[in-house]
Amino acid sequence: MARRTRKKIAREQLQPGEVLCGHCPAKCCRYLALPIDTPKTFDDFEIIRWYVLHERAAVFTEDGTWYLLVQARCRELGDDNRCAGYDHRPRICREYSTENCEFEDDWTYENYFETAEQVREYVEAVVQEPGRCIRGRRPVESGRLCGRAR
């Protein structure tokens, strides 16, 4: 039996009264993103590294704000990508608007970290003080970079 695929429509193609959510894969119901303190110190970045060592966790920045992202499907999300608990959904869902939702897939992050190695590389390239090793906060030995041979 041939599988029927539905072509994604643009917002402008919606008919009056038609709901955008009926054409969406419900990305907003498949993760949660919580703002976190902006990391400033070695220890702050160690916490970021700890976050991303957990499965289905990432950290991103958007408009200068840092977020912890956890990929976790909402328990109320139905097989049709609609809310099965719509009438008793939390306030955050009631206040959510599709006006700026992720339907178009045209958003990007300033920074996106999925691995501890990405965080370490970011710190070494952008944050680390010259001559200091972010891993151990000790001075870099002559001819070595954070304990590694050049």
N, C-alpha and C positions, 0 to 999 in steps of 0.2 A: 504494500500500500504506500503510495507516495505521501511524503510528509509535506504538509502545507506550511509555507513560511509567509509571514506577514511582513510586508515592506514597512520600514520605519517611516513615519510621516514627520513633517516639520510642524512646529507649533502653528504656523500660519495656515496650515491646511485643515486645522480642526474646524468642525462645523459649530455654529452657535449652540451652546449648551453641552457640547461634547467634552468629556473629561480627559485631560492629558494622561492621567494615570492608566487609562485603558490601553495605552500604546507603549507603556514603559516597562522595563525589566525590574523596576522597584529597587534601584540602587540605594536609595535613601533608607530602605528597610533591611539592608544587608550589612551594615556596618554602623558603628558609632564613633564619633570623633569628639574628644574632650579637650578643651584648652588646658595647656600645662604651662608652668612657669618657664620663661625664656631662660635657657641654660647660659650661664656666664662663667662657671668655674669648671675645673677638671672634674670635681665630684658631680656636678650637674650633668655633665656629658656621660659620666659613668652610669647615671640613672637612665639616660636615654639609651645607652648601650644595653642596659638590663631590660628595658621595655622591649626592644626589638629582638632580643634573644628568645622571646616568647612566641609561640606559633600564632599566626594570624594577627600579629601586631606590627604596626609601623608608626613612624612619626613623620609629620610633614609640617611645613610652614606655609601660611597663606596670609598675605597682607601684614607680614611681620609677626604674626601670632603663631606660636608653636602648638601643635595638637598631637595627642595620642590617638591613633586610629586602630580600632579593633574590628576585624572582619567577623561579624556575628549576625546571623540571620534572625530577624524578629520572629518570635514564636507565634505572632498573630498573622504573619504573612501567609496568605493562601496560595494554593497551587496556581491560581490565575494571576498572581502578583498583585492582588488587591488585599486590603486589610480585612481579615475575618472578624476583627473586633472593633470595627469602625465606630460603632455607637458608644463604646466605652474606652476609646483610645486615650492615652495620656495627653496632657495639655501641650507638650512639645509637638506632638503630632497634629493636634487641632490647630495650632498656630502656624504650622509649617505651610508655606506657600509654594506652588509650582512655578511661581514667577521667576525665581532664580535657581531652580533645581538643576540637577545634572543630566537632564534629558538629552541635551544636544551633544554631550561628550566633548565639549570644546574648552574645558578647563584644564589648567595645569597648575602644578604646585611650584612654589619658589624652591623648596628643597623637599626631598622625599627619601626617607631612610627605611630600608627593610632589613638590613643586616648590621651587626655590630661593626663589621669591617668598614661599611660605608660611613658610619659615625666616626670611627677612628680616622679614616682618610680625610673627612671633612674637618675634623679638629686639627689634624696635622697641617692641612693646607690653608685653612682660613682662620682658625682661632689660636693655635699654639704660638706661644711667645718664641721669637728667634732664640736659638741656643738652649731651649728647654725641651725636655721630652714629655709629651702629654701622658705617656704610659706610666711613668714613674715620678714625674715632677722633679727629676734630677737633671743636672746639666748634661748636655750631650757630649759624649767623649769625642775627642779629636778623630776625624776620619770615619765616624759612625753616625747613623741616623736612628735615634731612639733604640739603641742597643743592637742595630743591624749594621752589617758592613755595607758601605756604599757601593 
